[in-house]
Amino acid sequence: MADERTTIQQTIEKLKEKQEQIDSAWRKTGNRPLLDFFVDIMPKALHCERCSIFILDPQKDNVWVECGTGVAEMEITVPKQGSMVGEVIATGRTIIRNNLEDMSGAHGWVDSITGFRTRNAICVPIFGVNSQQVVGAIQMLNTRDGKRGFGDEDKAMLERLGVQIEMNIENLFLKQEWARISQELSRRIKKLESDLKKAG
């Protein structure tokens, strides 16, 4: 019984150490100041009103805002099905829509939540550095300064931006998996500690 108790205690310590490593890696992922910088400068570069960077959550099959103009992290979550961002992530292709006022979709209820009125949008996928899996998307909203809508030049510039921030977005994508593993480790540690108390 003493040997079994020692083995359980050693297992608990190893699990706690592993959880601390995962939590530390989780905290270090992503470069939020860089993403905030891109969100600040891209509307100026593309002469539009807003920029949002979305991350795919594969467990919940939806996408959420990591950072964006006028919105907080995770303030906006949209389903993968039935949203422009979700379509971009599912297909891996850039989409331009210059007549959103005449179309139904997720942008309508997001507008009602945020008080923002979406007229047109461009959205590009962000791929993982190694996997080439789509891990997120960048969306720009509402051209201004006399521009009638988004076009090929905007598409080329935004796709170049997507390549520049691939590593940051992939890290944020992986952070979700680390968080899930950390929660599972925490559950296992609590169970082992409970078993140890019962055995003692």
Buried (B, 14 or more C-beta within 10 A) or exposed (E): EEEEEEEBEEBBEEBBEBBEEBBEBBEEBBBEEEBBEBBEEBBEBBBBBBBBBBBBBEEEEBBBBBBBBEBEEEBBBBEBEEBBBBBBBBEBEBBBBBEBEEEEBBBEEBBEEBEBEBBBBBBBBBBBEEEEBBBBBBBBBBBEEEBEBBEEEBBEBBBEBBEEBBBBBBBBBBBBEBBEBBEEBBEBBEEBBEEBEEEE
